[in-house]
């Protein structure tokens, strides 16, 4: 019996041990399982967090890129509807200028940016259509600090309009021909250089060379800080680009006799504004190059220098009536100082820059196209980077009774156009093509019209 009891006890003990072992194993398995589940859950959460962070980073990185792309798209001129033009101009409430093309209104974009809206006449002819397309096709594809920016346009049945950046100080002629608005010499010199840089960009830095054909003070607009911007590209045209010499030396800055360097164009009708247009633009069929803009800039430079219109008949001695030729006569006689006195160049620095402007202007208006400098040469001469070679007589063609002595440079249009609120306009169709016997008779004829 005793042995049987021992066997029973041993069996119970062993059974209990087995049960305990089983329980321990089950508990351990459950713990391992829970631990694995916890690890997997943690891994899942970490993966989710990492994925969220990556998505957040991607979102953060995409935002500036999206803004950048939007800005790039906004750099290109946009098309606006008539209703939008009405909203931008506040129902055409503020007129700042008008002329043969139509009316310019001050406007504002929804973001508060002020703009100038040029609204063309209700019915436009083919020439006006060409000018409208020229504006969009040229200035709409360029960007330079000295060129006016085109924000957009409208071409509906009822409205044809162009939207530009607003120029607070209007056009340059307001500060040249109005005694109540005078600028210091330093500022005038800066305006001359800025304008030259804008034209240089059109001629030499664009992918396709652009010839403006209508450079004049009315087409140079001024910002609030008097930064000049070339405007009105209605006559502008693309020109085939050929090799342009850089004119690094003082002599090459003035002339280039290689005709292969010119992109030549011929027109069947006169272009530009009388008083500023190069003579070749008024001789129908004569080859025209980009240097017609150089001539016009020279005439503009004379008006900046004298702070007067190039042609003034009233209360002027006959020798002073046409300012460019008077400057040449004084220069030739070694009396340029008297010109500087009348131009108001007081201190030594102003007189030095005024002399540069005199010489550069005389080079720019050379009758022989090849003798005119490029605009890069003009900029360097105005900035004093290179010595200016004494100019030759640009008016030798006017010395005799020849058919060259036409009033393209002495037209009544030189006396001005319509000015409203600083925006000046002239009618391009107003030009004279009849030859005049002598310079004196030309001046008299213009004065008595």
Helices and strands as residue ranges (DSSP letters): H 2-75, E 78-79, H 82-88, E 95-98, E 102-108, E 114-120, H 126-138, G 139-141, E 150-155, E 160-165, H 173-176, H 185-200, I 201-205, E 209-211, G 217-219, E 220-222, E 228-230, E 237-239, G 259-261, G 279-281, H 291-306, G 318-320, H 323-332, H 336-343, H 348-364, G 369-371, H 375-382, G 396-398, G 412-415, E 418-420, E 423-425, H 439-448
